[in-house]
Amino acid sequence: MDASAWPDGPLLAGAVSVVMGGSTGIGLATARCLARHGSAVELAANDEASVTAAVGQLRADGYEAHGTVLDVARPEQVEGFFADLTERRGRLSVLVNSAGIQRYGTAETTPVAVWDEVLDVNVRAMFLTVKHAVPLMRRSGGGAIVNVSSAQATASQRNVVAYTASKGAIVAMTRAMAIDHASDGIRVNSVSPGSIDTSMLRQSAREAGDEDEVLAQWGANHPLGRVGSPVEVADAILFLVSPLSGFVTGTELRVDGGLLAAVAVQAPEPDHADPGNADPGHA
């Protein structure tokens, strides 16, 4: 959008936003960020205690928030959620798909049921939410959708075949959705975080050894030298759903501390004091 059209107040004043997986981690940080910028927030997750706690925190801080307990991989529950939202709000501005799970295994060791579980939650659920969000967004005059993927959509660790497959699918699916719904005034983008300090990451660190030491080691593998915070991902999502990114759709925004910009095999550091390194063609 033209700079002269940038809003003077909150970026999302008067918006209605849905955050799937919005009760913990990146989802909760995103719900808070969107609310802080003027949006009413509808968050949904499968754990009642975390949904209740998240809504309570948001309301205590003066934000307009409503929570729903649901299984995002169940078609009838997702359809029911959007039917209720249509009746309660009548419109939708923003959808953030942040629900996801991590499971370990190779193609050989991953049970078929685990493969199906990961793809159902990480990919099928996003298809379902967008399927039911688009008609409401279209009626609302357009909107913005962000699907949370991962750096592992591009470069994989070992022993995470189902997770990596699901995250790569999210990026590809996002491109298709962006093309399909551009004429509806709906922008669709994805974010691909690196290592972010969430309960999921900390659980993985505990399984690998001493939690703090492992997190520090993982952080050191990022060019910025640390793991990221959920708030930093939420800020990127805010950009993608706000008017500031009005000409951005179908893109993958990496929020990874430079992780995917680097290669594992590094050249030796130059010895600037060694005259043998000088260019012989110059004095």
RANORHU-V884369 format. One record per residue. N is the residue number from 0. RES is the residue in one small letter. SS is DSSP state (alpha for helix, beta for strand, coil for the rest). PHI is phi as a letter, one per 30 degrees, with the letter a starting at -180 (NA if undefined). Layout:
# RANORHU-V884369
n:res:ss:phi
N:RES:SS:PHI
N:RES:SS:PHI
This chain:
# RANORHU-V884369
n:res:ss:phi
0:m:coil:NA
1:d:coil:d
2:a:alpha:e
3:s:alpha:d
4:a:alpha:c
5:w:coil:d
6:p:coil:d
7:d:coil:d
8:g:coil:c
9:p:coil:e
10:l:coil:d
11:l:coil:b
12:a:coil:e
13:g:coil:i
14:a:coil:d
15:v:beta:c
16:s:beta:b
17:v:beta:c
18:v:beta:b
19:m:beta:d
20:g:coil:i
21:g:coil:c
22:s:coil:c
23:t:coil:b
24:g:alpha:h
25:i:alpha:d
26:g:alpha:d
27:l:alpha:d
28:a:alpha:d
29:t:alpha:d
30:a:alpha:e
31:r:alpha:d
32:c:alpha:d
33:l:alpha:d
34:a:alpha:d
35:r:alpha:d
36:h:coil:c
37:g:coil:j
38:s:coil:c
39:a:beta:d
40:v:beta:c
41:e:beta:c
42:l:beta:c
43:a:beta:b
44:a:beta:a
45:n:coil:c
46:d:coil:c
47:e:alpha:d
48:a:alpha:d
49:s:alpha:d
50:v:alpha:d
51:t:alpha:d
52:a:alpha:d
53:a:alpha:d
54:v:alpha:d
55:g:alpha:d
56:q:alpha:d
57:l:alpha:d
58:r:alpha:d
59:a:alpha:d
60:d:coil:d
61:g:coil:j
62:y:coil:c
63:e:coil:d
64:a:beta:b
65:h:beta:b
66:g:beta:b
67:t:beta:b
68:v:beta:c
69:l:coil:a
70:d:coil:c
71:v:coil:d
72:a:coil:c
73:r:coil:c
74:p:alpha:e
75:e:alpha:d
76:q:alpha:d
77:v:alpha:d
78:e:alpha:d
79:g:alpha:d
80:f:alpha:d
81:f:alpha:d
82:a:alpha:d
83:d:alpha:d
84:l:alpha:d
85:t:alpha:d
86:e:alpha:d
87:r:alpha:d
88:r:coil:c
89:g:coil:i
90:r:coil:a
91:l:coil:a
92:s:coil:c
93:v:beta:b
94:l:beta:b
95:v:beta:c
96:n:beta:c
97:s:coil:c
98:a:coil:d
99:g:coil:a
100:i:coil:b
101:q:coil:b
102:r:coil:b
103:y:coil:c
104:g:beta:k
105:t:coil:c
106:a:coil:d
107:e:coil:d
108:t:coil:c
109:t:coil:d
110:p:coil:d
111:v:alpha:e
112:a:alpha:d
113:v:alpha:d
114:w:alpha:e
115:d:alpha:d
116:e:alpha:d
117:v:alpha:d
118:l:alpha:d
119:d:alpha:d
120:v:alpha:d
121:n:alpha:d
122:v:alpha:b
123:r:alpha:e
124:a:alpha:d
125:m:alpha:d
126:f:alpha:e
127:l:alpha:d
128:t:alpha:d
129:v:alpha:d
130:k:alpha:e
131:h:alpha:c
132:a:alpha:d
133:v:alpha:e
134:p:alpha:e
135:l:alpha:d
136:m:alpha:d
137:r:alpha:e
138:r:alpha:d
139:s:coil:d
140:g:coil:j
141:g:coil:j
142:g:beta:l
143:a:beta:b
144:i:beta:b
145:v:beta:b
146:n:beta:c
147:v:beta:d
148:s:coil:c
149:s:coil:a
150:a:alpha:e
151:q:alpha:d
152:a:alpha:d
153:t:coil:c
154:a:coil:b
155:s:coil:c
156:q:coil:d
157:r:coil:d
158:n:coil:i
159:v:beta:b
160:v:alpha:d
161:a:alpha:d
162:y:alpha:d
163:t:alpha:d
164:a:alpha:e
165:s:alpha:d
166:k:alpha:d
167:g:alpha:d
168:a:alpha:d
169:i:alpha:d
170:v:alpha:d
171:a:alpha:d
172:m:alpha:d
173:t:alpha:d
174:r:alpha:e
175:a:alpha:d
176:m:alpha:d
177:a:alpha:d
178:i:alpha:d
179:d:alpha:d
180:h:alpha:c
181:a:alpha:d
182:s:alpha:d
183:d:alpha:d
184:g:coil:i
185:i:beta:c
186:r:beta:c
187:v:beta:b
188:n:beta:b
189:s:beta:b
190:v:beta:c
191:s:beta:b
192:p:beta:d
193:g:coil:d
194:s:coil:d
195:i:beta:c
196:d:coil:d
197:t:coil:b
198:s:alpha:d
199:m:alpha:d
200:l:alpha:d
201:r:alpha:d
202:q:alpha:d
203:s:alpha:d
204:a:alpha:d
205:r:alpha:d
206:e:alpha:d
207:a:alpha:c
208:g:coil:l
209:d:coil:d
210:e:alpha:e
211:d:alpha:d
212:e:alpha:d
213:v:alpha:d
214:l:alpha:d
215:a:alpha:d
216:q:alpha:d
217:w:alpha:d
218:g:alpha:d
219:a:alpha:d
220:n:coil:d
221:h:coil:c
222:p:coil:e
223:l:coil:d
224:g:coil:i
225:r:coil:a
226:v:coil:d
227:g:beta:d
228:s:coil:c
229:p:alpha:e
230:v:alpha:d
231:e:alpha:d
232:v:alpha:d
233:a:alpha:e
234:d:alpha:d
235:a:alpha:d
236:i:alpha:d
237:l:alpha:e
238:f:alpha:e
239:l:alpha:d
240:v:alpha:c
241:s:coil:c
242:p:alpha:d
243:l:alpha:d
244:s:alpha:c
245:g:coil:d
246:f:coil:c
247:v:coil:c
248:t:coil:a
249:g:coil:i
250:t:coil:c
251:e:beta:c
252:l:beta:c
253:r:beta:d
254:v:beta:b
255:d:coil:b
256:g:coil:i
257:g:coil:i
258:l:alpha:e
259:l:alpha:d
260:a:alpha:d
261:a:coil:c
262:v:coil:c
263:a:coil:d
264:v:coil:c
265:q:coil:c
266:a:coil:d
267:p:coil:d
268:e:coil:d
269:p:coil:d
270:d:coil:c
271:h:coil:d
272:a:coil:d
273:d:coil:d
274:p:alpha:d
275:g:alpha:d
276:n:alpha:d
277:a:coil:d
278:d:coil:d
279:p:coil:d
280:g:coil:d
281:h:coil:b
282:a:coil:d
